[in-house]
């Protein structure tokens, strides 16, 4: 199968790309650094720098006022999306860790967007199921436990307004998604990717961004 004009991402090219993207502001940069310094074993869970810029761009593109994030970790992606929201916008951040999200709370306050973010510490499925059932969400970002990606999707899709967008992270899972022998999380992501591709309620596109990202628009 032809790769077309796909260019291999080298360290130099990655740096070049970041240099031509919107730079992280001081609060964003501090949060990224803090995450790597204080949680080195888990810092890989943080969204990539270019993803933060992309998520903010998408929030503005769809004129979002109601955003849902499934999986917040230390709050980097939530920070970027909240900064892209209008003053009356609201982001519901779903996570189960008070410890990790505490870093986010501090950063959100420093950036002046704490009033736009409602952090709900609980299993995300419980939080999603408690939301109104009618379409009202403009943008959603899934970046959490892979075994529940399909349940998260199924709770979100009916609640997305027409033209609303869902972004799903880690759809390549480090490249292991194409290994038929891989089990556990890679297998769950394979199931999710097939599920999304077959869902006629959404128009979806898988992109080579960071660890793979799928963007899906509600028809």
C-alpha positions in Angstrom: 0.0 0.0 0.0 1.4 3.4 -1.0 2.2 5.9 1.8 1.7 8.7 -0.7 3.5 11.9 0.5 3.6 10.9 4.1 6.8 12.4 5.7 8.6 10.6 8.5 8.6 12.7 11.6 12.2 13.3 12.8 13.3 15.2 15.9 14.4 18.1 13.7 11.1 18.2 11.8 9.1 17.9 15.0 10.9 21.0 16.4 10.4 22.8 13.2 6.6 22.1 13.3 6.3 23.3 16.9 8.2 26.5 16.0 5.6 27.2 13.4 2.6 26.4 15.7 1.2 28.7 18.4 3.7 28.7 21.3 2.7 27.5 24.7 2.1 30.4 27.1 3.8 30.7 30.4 1.2 28.8 32.4 0.9 26.0 29.8 4.7 25.6 29.7 4.9 25.6 33.5 2.3 22.9 33.7 4.0 20.7 31.1 7.3 21.1 33.0 5.7 20.4 36.4 4.1 17.2 35.1 7.4 15.8 33.8 9.2 16.9 37.0 6.8 15.6 39.6 5.2 12.7 37.7 8.0 11.3 35.5 6.5 7.8 35.4 3.2 9.0 34.1 4.1 12.2 32.2 3.6 10.3 28.9 -0.1 10.5 29.6 0.0 14.2 29.0 -1.3 15.4 25.6 1.4 16.4 23.2 2.2 20.1 22.7 0.8 20.1 19.2 -2.4 18.4 20.4 -3.1 21.3 22.8 -2.9 23.8 19.9 -5.1 21.6 17.7 -7.7 21.1 20.4 -7.9 24.9 21.0 -8.1 25.5 17.3 -11.0 23.0 17.0 -12.9 24.5 20.0 -12.7 27.9 18.2 -13.5 26.3 14.8 -16.8 24.8 16.0 -17.7 27.9 18.1 -17.9 25.6 21.1 -19.5 26.7 24.3 -20.0 23.3 25.9 -17.0 21.0 26.0 -16.6 17.6 27.7 -13.2 16.1 28.4 -12.9 12.4 29.4 -9.6 12.0 31.1 -7.9 15.1 32.4 -4.7 13.9 34.1 -2.8 17.1 35.1 -5.1 19.4 33.1 -2.9 20.5 30.2 -5.5 19.8 27.4 -8.3 21.2 29.6 -6.3 24.4 30.0 -5.8 24.8 26.3 -9.5 24.2 25.5 -10.8 26.4 28.3 -8.6 29.2 27.1 -10.2 28.8 23.6 -13.7 29.0 25.0 -15.6 32.3 25.2 -16.1 33.8 28.7 -19.5 32.1 29.0 -18.3 28.7 27.9 -18.0 25.7 30.1 -15.8 22.6 30.1 -16.7 19.6 32.1 -13.5 17.7 33.0 -14.0 14.0 34.0 -11.3 12.3 36.0 -10.9 10.0 39.1 -7.7 11.5 40.6 -7.8 14.3 43.0 -3.9 14.2 43.2 -3.2 14.5 39.5 -6.0 17.1 38.7 -4.7 19.3 41.6 -1.9 20.4 39.3 -4.5 21.3 36.7 -6.6 23.3 39.2 -3.6 25.4 40.1 -2.8 26.1 36.5 -6.4 26.9 35.6 -6.5 29.4 38.3 -3.2 31.0 37.2 -4.5 31.3 33.7 -7.8 32.9 34.8 -10.0 30.1 33.4 -10.9 28.2 36.5 -14.5 29.5 36.2 -14.8 27.9 32.8 -13.9 24.4 34.0 -16.1 22.1 36.1 -14.0 19.2 37.4 -16.0 16.1 38.3 -14.1 13.5 40.2 -16.0 10.3 39.6 -16.0 7.5 37.1 -16.5 9.2 33.7 -19.3 6.9 32.7 -21.3 8.0 35.7 -20.6 11.7 34.9 -21.6 11.3 31.3 -24.8 9.3 32.1 -25.9 12.0 34.5 -25.8 14.6 31.8 -28.9 15.7 29.9 -29.7 13.2 27.2 -30.5 15.6 24.4 -27.9 16.9 22.0 -26.1 19.8 23.7 -22.3 19.1 23.6 -20.3 21.1 21.0 -16.9 19.4 21.4 -15.6 16.4 23.3 -12.1 14.9 23.9 -11.6 11.3 24.8 -8.2 10.5 26.4 -8.7 8.0 29.2 -8.8 4.3 29.9 -8.9 2.4 26.6 -11.3 -0.4 27.7 -14.1 2.2 28.1 -13.5 4.1 24.9 -16.6 2.6 23.2 -18.8 3.1 26.2 -17.6 6.8 26.4 -18.3 7.1 22.7 -21.8 5.7 23.0 -22.7 8.1 25.9 -21.3 11.1 24.0 -22.6 10.6 20.5 -26.3 11.1 21.3 -25.4 14.1 23.3 -23.4 15.8 20.5 -25.3 18.6 18.7 -25.3 18.4 14.9 -21.9 19.5 13.6 -20.3 18.8 17.0 -16.9 17.1 17.1 -15.4 14.3 19.1 -11.6 14.0 19.2 -10.2 10.6 20.4 -6.5 10.3 21.3 -4.1 7.3 21.2 -5.8 5.6 18.3 -2.4 4.2 17.1 -1.5 3.1 20.7 2.2 3.4 20.0 1.8 1.5 16.7 0.7 -1.7 18.5 -2.9 -1.3 17.2 -1.8 -3.0 13.9 -0.3 -6.0 15.8 -3.0 -8.8 15.8 -1.2 -10.5 18.7 -1.4 -7.4 20.9 -4.0 -7.7 23.6 -5.5 -5.5 26.4 -5.3 -1.8 25.5 -4.2 -2.2 21.9 -7.0 -4.6 21.3 -9.5 -2.3 22.9 -8.3 0.5 20.7 -8.7 -1.7 17.6 -12.3 -2.4 18.6 -12.9 1.3 19.1 -11.4 2.3 15.8 -13.6 -0.2 14.0 -16.6 0.9 15.9 -16.0 4.5 15.0 -15.4 3.8 11.3 -18.7 1.9 11.2 -20.8 4.5 13.0 -23.0 6.2 10.4 -24.1 8.8 12.9 -20.6 10.4 12.6 -18.3 11.5 9.9 -14.8 10.4 11.0 -11.2 10.9 10.0 -8.1 9.3 11.5 -5.0 11.5 11.5 -1.3 11.0 12.1 -1.1 13.4 15.1 1.0 12.5 18.0 -0.1 8.9 18.9 -2.9 9.1 16.4 -6.1 11.1 16.7 -9.5 10.5 15.2 -11.8 13.5 14.6 -15.5 12.7 14.3 -18.3 15.1 13.3 -21.9 14.6 14.1 -24.0 14.3 10.9 
